[in-house]
Every structure is written in C-alpha cells, then in structure tokens.
Amino acid sequence: MLLEVRSLSTAYQGLLAIQDVSLSVAKGEIVVVAGANGAGKSTLLKSIAGMERPRAGEVVFDGARIDGLPGHLITARGIAYVPENKRLFPRLSVADNLRLGRYLYRGEPDADGPLERVFALFPRLKERLPQRAATLSGGEQQMLAIGRALMTRPRLLMLDEPSQGIMPKLVDEIFSAIETIRAAGVTILLVEQRLAESLSIADRAYVLQTGRLILTGPAATLRDDPEVRRAHLGI
C-alpha cells in the first residue's frame, strides 16, 4: 500500500474529530472518503498532511511513518494536499501561485517541468497567467490550487471538496482532470460531497460518521446499493 492510516484519532478544538480510523490507498487508486458535514473528513486529510497532530495511531506512507512530521517534510515525501479553502495567495498572479508550488525544486534546471502538464490539464490557466488569483472564478481558483499542488510532483494528491463553490459546467472539467491525473500515475485520496460523480470515478470508498469509520467497499458496490445510498450517502 502507498498510504496506510492505522487506528488514527485526532482532536479538533478539544474534541475528538476522528476516532480509531483506519484506511489504505494503493498506488494508482482513486479512493473517496464520504460522510456528512462534521463527520471528520477534513480532519482526516489534515492529519495525514501534517496540519493536525494525531493523538493516537499511525500514518505510513511508502513504508515509512510520517505522523508527527511537519507539513513541509510530508510534502517533500510526495504528498500534496489541496484544502477546502484552496489557500491561494489572492494578490499574487496565477503564474506566481504556480511558481510557489515548485519550492522543493528551486534552483534545479527542471523546476518548471510540471508546468506544461498543468497547462494541458487546465488550458485556461495559461491564458490567465498575469491575472491575480483573486480575480479568477471559483472553478478557475480550484484549477489553480490543483495545479500548484501538481508543481510539487506528488505521488499522492489529496483533494478536499474540489467541486465546492464551482459552477456546474466546470465540475465535469474538475472530475475529468482528476481521472487524467490518476492516469498519469498520481494516486488520489478524495473528499467530495458530489458522491454520484466521485463514486463513478473511484476504485474504493470509505464512509465516516461522527468521526468513526462505518462502511467501506468497492465504490461501484456502494454506489449501486439502494440502502447504502439512502442511509449513508444521501444519494
């Protein structure tokens, strides 16, 4: 397994947000984490990315424990995290936001190597290089956040609600890009409210409820089970 989360518990504002959660992601998979608001999905991703310190459990990436490492070292290991709020630099240009993603490779001749890959995924970013990030639409900002993450050359890309706040006509572009990123060899761990769309491109899924893992299985099985759809996925 590329990523293994073992019996992870993390507190948020003094309360346990996730409790005894275990999951795995194999190289080349798209794995979805589903659940209602407040289920602990974002806390799980932040715990893996080093933005929250787990109280218990382990996070193992490519055979080595990474829980307890600072976020920049986890990024250097090959994990990129795109948070729900995108965390762009609104006053900087599209070009500068993308360049910030290459900091691990600054000074190297091929530091800008992933740029053409980003432009192939999101051609409109190339058209908007001089624009400030704040002037982009919600969908374009999401493209920029994903593009900046890809500049770190990740092996695992974690996406938290990539379709949130995006016009419906751009949602298909985002999901198509996720499939293309996986086809290029990047493993995906996805938190997403649009479960019909995300389960249609995923290999497996986990369902969280009030911080605990309550269900897991092949994405197609969960998507097609009427009881699961009604009781746990809200589809």
C-alpha positions in Angstrom: 0.0 0.0 0.0 1.2 3.5 -0.8 -0.7 5.0 2.2 -1.9 3.3 5.4 -3.7 5.0 8.2 -3.8 2.9 11.3 -6.2 3.5 14.2 -5.9 7.3 13.9 -7.5 9.6 16.4 -7.3 13.4 16.2 -8.9 16.1 18.3 -10.1 19.4 16.9 -10.9 22.3 19.3 -10.5 19.8 22.2 -13.0 17.2 20.9 -12.1 14.0 19.1 -12.9 14.7 15.4 -11.8 11.3 14.2 -11.6 8.1 16.3 -9.7 4.9 15.6 -9.9 5.4 11.8 -8.0 3.0 9.6 -7.8 3.1 5.8 -5.4 2.3 3.0 -4.8 3.6 -0.5 -2.9 1.5 -3.1 -0.7 3.0 -5.7 -2.7 4.2 -8.7 -6.1 4.2 -6.9 -8.7 6.8 -6.5 -10.2 6.4 -3.1 -13.2 8.5 -1.8 -13.9 9.4 1.8 -17.6 10.2 2.2 -19.8 11.4 5.0 -21.9 14.2 6.2 -20.6 17.6 7.3 -18.8 17.3 10.6 -18.0 13.6 10.0 -14.3 14.3 10.3 -13.3 14.0 6.7 -11.2 17.2 6.5 -9.6 16.4 9.9 -8.5 13.1 8.4 -6.8 14.7 5.4 -5.2 17.4 7.6 -3.9 14.6 9.9 -2.2 12.9 7.0 -0.8 16.1 5.6 0.7 17.2 8.9 -1.6 20.1 9.6 -3.2 18.4 12.6 -1.3 16.3 15.2 -2.9 12.9 15.8 -3.5 11.9 19.5 -3.1 8.2 18.6 -2.4 5.9 15.7 0.0 5.9 12.7 0.2 7.3 9.2 2.5 5.3 7.0 3.5 6.5 3.5 5.5 4.3 1.2 6.6 2.1 4.1 7.7 4.9 6.5 5.8 6.6 9.3 5.1 10.2 8.7 2.7 11.1 11.6 4.4 13.8 13.7 6.4 15.2 10.8 5.8 18.9 9.8 3.8 19.5 6.7 6.7 20.7 4.5 8.5 17.4 5.1 5.4 15.4 4.3 5.1 17.4 1.1 8.7 16.6 0.3 7.9 12.9 0.8 5.4 13.1 -2.1 2.0 14.0 -0.6 0.2 17.1 -1.9 -2.9 18.4 -0.1 -5.4 20.8 -1.7 -7.6 22.1 1.2 -11.3 23.0 1.0 -10.5 26.7 1.2 -7.8 26.4 -1.5 -5.3 28.6 0.4 -4.2 30.6 -2.7 -2.3 33.9 -2.5 -5.1 36.2 -3.8 -2.9 39.2 -4.6 -0.3 37.2 -6.5 -0.7 36.3 -10.1 -1.6 32.9 -11.4 2.0 32.5 -12.5 3.4 33.3 -9.1 1.0 31.0 -7.3 2.1 28.2 -9.6 5.8 29.0 -9.0 5.3 28.8 -5.3 4.4 25.1 -5.8 7.9 24.4 -7.2 9.7 25.5 -4.0 11.0 21.9 -3.4 12.9 22.2 -6.7 14.0 25.8 -6.6 17.4 26.2 -8.3 17.0 23.0 -10.3 17.1 23.3 -14.1 13.8 21.5 -14.4 11.9 23.3 -11.6 9.2 24.3 -14.1 8.9 20.9 -15.6 5.3 20.2 -14.4 4.0 23.5 -15.8 3.2 22.1 -19.3 1.3 19.2 -17.6 -0.7 21.7 -15.6 -1.5 23.7 -18.7 -2.6 20.6 -20.6 -5.0 19.8 -17.8 -6.2 23.4 -17.4 -5.6 25.4 -20.5 -7.4 28.5 -19.1 -4.7 28.9 -16.5 -2.1 29.5 -19.3 -4.4 32.2 -20.6 -4.6 33.9 -17.2 -1.0 33.8 -16.1 -0.8 37.5 -15.4 -4.1 37.8 -13.6 -4.3 38.0 -9.8 -5.7 34.8 -8.3 -8.4 36.9 -6.6 -9.9 37.8 -10.0 -10.5 34.2 -11.0 -13.8 32.4 -10.8 -14.3 29.7 -8.2 -13.7 27.0 -10.7 -10.5 28.6 -12.0 -9.2 29.1 -8.5 -9.8 25.4 -7.9 -7.8 24.6 -11.0 -5.0 26.8 -9.8 -5.0 25.1 -6.4 -4.7 21.7 -8.0 -2.1 23.0 -10.5 0.0 24.4 -7.7 -0.2 21.1 -5.9 1.0 19.2 -9.0 4.0 21.5 -9.2 5.3 19.6 -6.1 5.4 16.4 -8.2 3.3 14.4 -5.8 2.8 10.7 -5.7 -0.4 11.1 -3.6 -2.8 14.0 -4.2 -5.4 14.7 -1.5 -8.3 16.8 -2.6 -10.8 18.2 -0.1 -14.2 19.1 -1.7 -12.7 20.2 -5.1 -16.2 20.8 -6.6 -17.4 23.1 -3.8 -18.4 26.6 -4.9 -17.9 25.8 -8.6 -20.4 26.4 -11.4 -21.9 23.1 -12.6 -20.4 23.5 -16.1 -16.9 23.4 -14.6 -17.5 20.5 -12.3 -17.1 18.0 -15.1 -13.8 19.6 -16.0 -12.5 19.1 -12.5 -13.6 15.4 -12.4 -12.1 14.8 -15.8 -8.9 16.3 -14.6 -8.8 14.0 -11.6 -9.1 11.0 -13.9 -6.3 12.4 -16.1 -4.1 13.0 -13.1 -4.6 9.4 -12.0 -3.9 8.1 -15.5 -0.5 10.0 -15.3 0.5 7.9 -12.3 -0.7 10.0 -9.3 -2.7 8.3 -6.6 -5.8 10.2 -5.4 -7.5 10.5 -2.0 -10.7 12.4 -2.5 -13.2 14.0 -0.1 -16.2 15.1 -2.0 -19.9 15.9 -1.5 -20.8 15.1 -5.1 -20.9 11.4 -4.4 -22.5 10.2 -7.5 -19.8 11.7 -9.6 -16.9 10.8 -7.3 -18.0 7.2 -6.8 -18.3 6.9 -10.6 -14.5 7.5 -11.0 -13.3 5.9 -7.7 -12.0 2.4 -7.1 -12.9 2.2 -3.4 -14.7 4.3 -0.8 -14.8 4.8 3.0 -17.8 6.3 4.9 -17.3 8.3 8.1 -20.0 9.1 10.6 -19.3 11.4 13.6 -15.6 10.6 13.4 -15.8 6.9 13.0 -15.4 4.6 10.0 -18.7 2.9 9.5 -18.5 1.5 6.0 -16.0 0.6 3.3 -16.0 -1.2 0.0 -15.7 -1.0 -3.8 -17.0 2.3 -5.0 -19.3 0.7 -7.5 -20.9 -1.6 -4.8 -21.6 1.4 -2.5 -22.9 3.5 -5.4 -25.3 0.8 -6.6 -26.6 -0.4 -3.2 -30.0 1.4 -2.6 -29.8 1.1 1.2 -26.3 2.4 1.4 -27.2 5.3 -1.0 -30.2 6.2 1.2 -28.8 5.7 4.7 -25.2 6.8 4.4 -24.5 8.6 1.2 -27.6 10.8 0.8 -27.9 10.0 -2.9 
